[in-house]
Amino acid sequence: MIAVVKVGTSSLTDESGEIDDGALAKLCAEIASARRDGHDVVLVSSGAIAAGLPALGLTTRPGDIGTLQAIASVGQPRLMARFAELFAAHGLLAGQVLLTPHDFGVRSQYLHAREALRTMLDLGVVPVVNENDTVADDEIRYGDNDRLAALVSHLVHADVLVILTDTAGLFTADPRLDHEASLIEEIAEVDAALEALAGGAGSERGSGGMATKLAAAKIAAWSGVRAVIASARAPGVVGDAITGRAVGTVVRPRTERPGSRKLWIAFARDASGRIVVDEGARRALCVEQRSLLPAGVRAVEGQFAVDDAVEVVDEHGVVFAKGLVRCSADELRAVAGARTDVLPEGMAHEVVHRDDLVVLP
């Protein structure tokens, strides 16, 4: 079995915000135990900034990007060195992989990353993946390791994504505010109501929150990967999550797993704009599995170029598909609603070809 284990900064730090060596040791021991049981494990770990703060004599996290990038450049090798030491104590080699979601947006880079991670697993190495905070821009401000972990689980064809956090899972209400809140043990499908329930950021030390974890679980489940959101402090949580024992909140995988390229389009590419279509076009895309033609386009939002990813929305603003466009936003605005036989010479007849289109759940 292949497992991707993601742990956030809040689960690796103490109340002062410094890296908790006991938490690191527990995590590495549980991953080592999973390896002895025959499972391949990829670790996606935050914590570079937290590791860098004390080294630079800082007690609070700055707000400007440049300083955060510098702190991460100091903290990442310190964090990785400690992981290497802890894994070595269990007879394991750790290898560092630094990525950003942007690395998944270019198909060639995506394929190179997949080959690198697969080769590391074949060699018996434990890949330790982190967001490349030293060169990241907006991601370093908001944190995107949850989505990164979901994309990695898709990349390596994982069986399970284990998202470790500082709560026991997803609750019916915020347990910090509502003492009657109860744990949701299993989710069949992530819907808008659950996403609203997840709320915003959950910790001053972490940059994500339950909302980003649920979004990551949704991506994983849509990729055919079982996802588990659970407490990093629970004894044996990694092994329990991998083997399917009751722990945390489990998000069931979808039975149908789209091809790798369509998953890449759906989740690894950020949308550059939106195309609003009429009901006839929606039916053609969703039911008849046809390409999107200019005749069905009602409006174009944003700016995009050929081969950019765009969201396709209905006339009520509901996103129902995503795809790669074969014309620019300005070109499409000029021919929106036009029949194919009156298009300018040389212009692609399909706005989004069905091979480049993903209908979203």
DRENNULUM-160595 format. One line per field, with one value per residue (C-alpha): residue number from 1; x, y, z. Coordinates in nm, 3 decimals, m for minus. Layout:
# DRENNULUM-160595
k	(NUM|...)
u	(X|...)
v	(Y|...)
w	(Z|...)
//
This chain:
# DRENNULUM-160595
k	(1|2|3|4|5|6|7|8|9|10|11|12|13|14|15|16|17|18|19|20|21|22|23|24|25|26|27|28|29|30|31|32|33|34|35|36|37|38|39|40|41|42|43|44|45|46|47|48|49|50|51|52|53|54|55|56|57|58|59|60|61|62|63|64|65|66|67|68|69|70|71|72|73|74|75|76|77|78|79|80|81|82|83|84|85|86|87|88|89|90|91|92|93|94|95|96|97|98|99|100|101|102|103|104|105|106|107|108|109|110|111|112|113|114|115|116|117|118|119|120|121|122|123|124|125|126|127|128|129|130|131|132|133|134|135|136|137|138|139|140|141|142|143|144|145|146|147|148|149|150|151|152|153|154|155|156|157|158|159|160|161|162|163|164|165|166|167|168|169|170|171|172|173|174|175|176|177|178|179|180|181|182|183|184|185|186|187|188|189|190|191|192|193|194|195|196|197|198|199|200|201|202|203|204|205|206|207|208|209|210|211|212|213|214|215|216|217|218|219|220|221|222|223|224|225|226|227|228|229|230|231|232|233|234|235|236|237|238|239|240|241|242|243|244|245|246|247|248|249|250|251|252|253|254|255|256|257|258|259|260|261|262|263|264|265|266|267|268|269|270|271|272|273|274|275|276|277|278|279|280|281|282|283|284|285|286|287|288|289|290|291|292|293|294|295|296|297|298|299|300|301|302|303|304|305|306|307|308|309|310|311|312|313|314|315|316|317|318|319|320|321|322|323|324|325|326|327|328|329|330|331|332|333|334|335|336|337|338|339|340|341|342|343|344|345|346|347|348|349|350|351|352|353|354|355|356|357|358|359|360|361)
u	(0.000|0.119|0.038|0.092|0.113|0.073|0.154|0.109|0.311|0.063|0.116|0.494|0.536|0.491|0.294|0.586|0.583|0.916|0.959|0.859|1.122|0.895|0.628|0.886|1.013|0.661|0.582|0.903|0.859|0.507|0.616|0.902|0.653|0.439|0.745|0.824|0.469|0.542|0.386|0.550|0.515|0.560|0.575|0.450|0.565|0.528|0.747|1.033|0.941|0.882|1.225|1.390|1.242|1.445|1.762|1.735|1.639|1.282|0.983|0.697|0.618|0.670|0.410|0.617|0.695|1.065|1.142|0.935|1.123|1.455|1.340|1.228|1.569|1.726|1.462|1.415|1.765|1.746|1.408|1.528|1.846|1.639|1.407|1.713|1.853|1.524|1.461|1.823|1.762|1.507|1.740|1.568|1.699|1.507|1.518|1.409|1.164|1.065|0.761|0.492|0.148|0.287|0.515|0.200|0.072|0.323|0.271|0.642|0.732|0.441|0.568|0.925|0.802|0.604|0.906|1.133|0.898|0.835|1.209|1.271|1.008|1.158|1.496|1.347|1.383|1.123|1.048|0.997|0.803|0.755|0.630|0.925|0.871|1.196|1.064|0.688|0.479|0.113|0.137|0.378|0.121|m0.174|m0.018|m0.101|0.059|m0.283|m0.357|0.003|m0.037|m0.356|m0.180|0.113|m0.128|m0.265|0.086|0.211|m0.123|m0.154|m0.409|m0.458|m0.390|m0.344|m0.388|m0.259|m0.379|m0.432|m0.794|m0.944|m1.107|m1.404|m1.676|m2.042|m1.945|m1.631|m1.542|m1.362|m1.693|m1.955|m1.903|m2.178|m1.997|m1.943|m1.688|m1.800|m1.649|m1.720|m1.801|m1.938|m1.920|m1.783|m2.059|m2.115|m2.269|m1.962|m1.731|m1.923|m1.899|m1.521|m1.482|m1.151|m0.802|m0.776|m0.444|m0.217|0.085|m0.058|m0.152|m0.424|m0.733|m1.003|m1.135|m0.808|m0.789|m1.139|m1.062|m0.753|m0.956|m1.206|m0.930|m0.790|m1.130|m1.204|m0.869|m0.975|m0.770|m0.916|m0.850|m0.826|m0.821|m0.700|m0.505|m0.128|m0.119|m0.330|m0.116|m0.051|m0.255|m0.047|m0.079|m0.448|m0.524|m0.329|m0.487|m0.839|m0.892|m1.136|m0.961|m1.051|m1.274|m1.262|m1.357|m1.449|m1.286|m1.498|m1.540|m1.459|m1.108|m1.051|m0.733|m0.415|m0.431|m0.787|m0.706|m0.412|m0.644|m0.904|m0.681|m0.321|m0.393|m0.521|m0.803|m0.713|m1.073|m1.433|m1.657|m2.032|m2.238|m2.608|m2.813|m2.775|m2.399|m2.408|m2.617|m2.381|m2.081|m2.230|m2.471|m2.354|m1.982|m1.918|m1.673|m1.756|m1.829|m1.847|m2.222|m2.290|m2.079|m2.270|m1.989|m1.615|m1.464|m1.096|m0.799|m0.652|m0.437|m0.437|m0.386|m0.472|m0.713|m1.059|m1.370|m1.694|m2.001|m2.373|m2.588|m2.644|m2.270|m2.231|m1.897|m1.956|m1.648|m1.287|m1.075|m0.790|m0.891|m0.792|m0.834|m0.761|m1.017|m1.021|m1.066|m1.352|m1.527|m1.526|m1.706|m1.916|m2.250|m2.136|m2.199|m1.900|m1.948|m1.898|m1.581|m1.271|m1.044|m0.784|m0.965|m1.019|m1.379|m1.372|m1.330|m1.251|m1.212|m1.378|m1.036|m0.926|m1.245|m1.331|m1.691|m1.671|m1.889)
v	(0.000|0.354|0.621|0.995|1.140|1.517|1.697|2.068|2.319|2.326|1.952|1.981|2.280|2.349|2.634|2.873|2.800|2.614|2.269|1.995|1.723|1.473|1.526|1.472|1.155|1.013|1.081|0.922|0.617|0.558|0.598|0.356|0.108|0.139|0.076|m0.241|m0.355|m0.329|0.009|0.282|0.624|0.978|1.245|1.595|1.820|2.188|2.358|2.530|2.874|2.746|2.582|2.898|3.148|3.050|3.007|3.375|3.484|3.570|3.502|3.605|3.524|3.830|3.930|4.023|3.765|3.842|3.787|3.469|3.333|3.407|3.238|2.933|2.912|2.877|2.652|2.398|2.240|2.233|2.058|1.814|1.734|1.637|1.421|1.248|1.177|1.042|0.818|0.695|0.572|0.334|0.231|0.450|0.706|1.030|1.238|1.600|1.711|2.079|2.162|2.423|2.373|2.556|2.258|2.057|2.310|2.225|1.876|1.802|1.909|1.705|1.391|1.452|1.488|1.165|0.974|1.116|1.018|0.672|0.611|0.723|0.478|0.199|0.268|0.245|0.618|0.807|1.121|1.427|1.681|2.043|2.348|2.539|2.835|3.005|3.081|3.062|3.378|3.369|3.011|3.106|3.354|3.120|2.774|2.516|2.198|2.037|2.068|1.982|1.657|1.574|1.635|1.418|1.138|1.152|1.178|0.855|0.670|0.645|0.424|0.658|1.021|1.075|1.440|1.489|1.794|1.923|1.806|1.458|1.517|1.708|1.786|1.881|2.222|2.392|2.187|2.490|2.675|2.401|2.129|1.918|1.898|1.539|1.381|1.300|0.955|0.901|1.118|0.968|1.289|1.633|1.884|2.257|2.205|2.021|2.282|2.555|2.353|2.328|2.704|2.890|2.877|2.680|2.777|3.079|2.854|2.684|2.856|2.618|2.503|2.240|2.399|2.336|1.983|1.900|2.047|1.826|1.522|1.606|1.616|1.286|1.116|1.235|1.084|0.748|0.788|0.725|1.024|1.033|1.353|1.273|1.401|1.384|1.321|1.003|0.695|0.483|0.717|0.659|0.281|0.296|0.529|0.320|m0.010|0.128|0.105|0.356|0.689|1.048|1.138|0.915|1.052|0.769|0.755|0.777|0.447|0.597|0.737|0.965|0.932|1.099|1.381|1.477|1.476|1.700|1.941|1.932|1.991|2.074|2.364|2.693|2.845|3.168|3.264|3.152|3.074|3.112|2.877|2.823|2.522|2.355|2.367|2.236|1.941|1.875|1.868|1.677|1.436|1.397|1.426|1.665|1.952|2.312|2.519|2.900|2.881|2.782|3.058|3.343|3.536|3.531|3.633|3.710|3.690|3.364|3.236|2.919|2.607|2.788|2.620|2.775|2.701|2.642|2.777|2.777|3.089|3.077|3.097|2.732|2.579|2.238|2.173|2.271|2.245|2.371|2.634|2.641|3.017|3.330|3.521|3.808|3.572|3.397|3.723|3.815|3.494|3.410|3.267|3.226|2.913|2.707|2.784|3.160|3.141|3.323|3.115|2.926|2.952|2.628|2.508|2.381|2.626|2.329|1.987|1.701|1.535|1.845|1.879|1.746|1.750|1.816|1.649)
w	(0.000|m0.076|0.182|0.178|0.529|0.566|0.889|0.952|1.149|1.438|1.491|1.493|1.724|2.094|2.249|2.199|1.827|1.820|1.666|1.912|1.882|2.057|1.791|1.515|1.683|1.723|1.358|1.229|1.452|1.321|0.959|1.025|1.170|0.856|0.644|0.842|0.770|0.398|0.315|0.109|0.272|0.139|0.410|0.329|0.611|0.691|0.950|0.764|0.893|1.247|1.240|1.114|1.359|1.671|1.466|1.371|1.721|1.623|1.845|1.616|1.254|1.030|0.777|0.474|0.210|0.170|0.538|0.550|0.249|0.419|0.740|0.543|0.375|0.719|0.868|0.588|0.606|0.987|0.973|0.706|0.901|1.204|0.995|0.845|1.194|1.328|1.027|1.037|1.392|1.237|0.954|0.693|0.446|0.396|0.079|0.041|m0.229|m0.252|m0.463|m0.508|m0.664|m0.967|m1.033|m1.102|m1.355|m1.628|m1.763|m1.818|m1.462|m1.331|m1.504|m1.383|m1.024|m1.052|m1.183|m0.912|m0.629|m0.770|m0.805|m0.446|m0.323|m0.535|m0.373|m0.026|0.046|0.252|0.045|0.267|0.063|0.157|m0.020|m0.159|0.074|m0.025|m0.375|m0.315|m0.328|m0.225|m0.102|0.178|0.306|0.316|0.317|0.056|0.184|0.226|m0.146|m0.222|m0.028|m0.218|m0.549|m0.437|m0.342|m0.695|m0.838|m0.675|m0.709|m0.332|m0.162|0.133|0.224|0.598|0.700|1.053|1.242|1.595|1.621|1.613|1.274|1.133|1.388|1.353|1.502|1.626|1.938|2.084|2.096|2.116|2.379|2.219|1.886|1.775|1.545|1.190|1.146|0.775|0.474|0.155|m0.052|0.031|m0.043|0.008|0.354|0.479|0.327|0.510|0.831|0.800|0.843|0.823|0.972|1.294|1.452|1.484|1.431|1.123|0.801|0.692|0.879|0.853|0.532|0.347|0.487|0.374|0.031|0.012|0.115|m0.160|m0.422|m0.296|m0.290|m0.643|m0.740|m0.599|m0.280|0.064|0.290|0.669|0.877|1.229|1.528|1.504|1.879|1.870|1.949|1.640|1.419|1.105|1.120|1.209|0.919|0.668|0.768|0.792|1.166|1.312|1.359|1.279|0.986|0.678|0.336|0.103|m0.242|m0.553|m0.733|m1.073|m1.106|m1.408|m1.609|m1.491|m1.744|m1.656|m1.286|m1.366|m1.547|m1.270|m0.971|m1.063|m1.298|m1.157|m1.361|m1.544|m1.620|m1.665|m1.959|m1.907|m2.122|m2.192|m2.087|m2.426|m2.400|m2.044|m2.156|m2.448|m2.215|m1.921|m2.087|m2.445|m2.362|m2.649|m2.694|m2.607|m2.921|m2.949|m3.017|m2.655|m2.498|m2.335|m2.163|m2.099|m1.765|m1.707|m1.938|m2.064|m2.347|m2.556|m2.340|m2.016|m1.775|m1.738|m1.538|m1.726|m1.547|m1.619|m1.644|m1.266|m1.197|m1.092|m1.190|m1.346|m1.560|m1.616|m1.925|m2.142|m2.398|m2.764|m2.807|m2.606|m2.403|m2.652|m2.947|m2.772|m2.681|m3.048|m3.154|m2.847|m2.961|m3.323|m3.530|m3.634|m4.005|m3.953|m3.743|m3.874|m4.094|m3.895|m3.562|m3.369|m3.393|m3.034|m2.747|m2.520|m2.678|m2.490|m2.443|m2.251|m2.045|m1.699|m1.574|m1.200|m0.937)
//
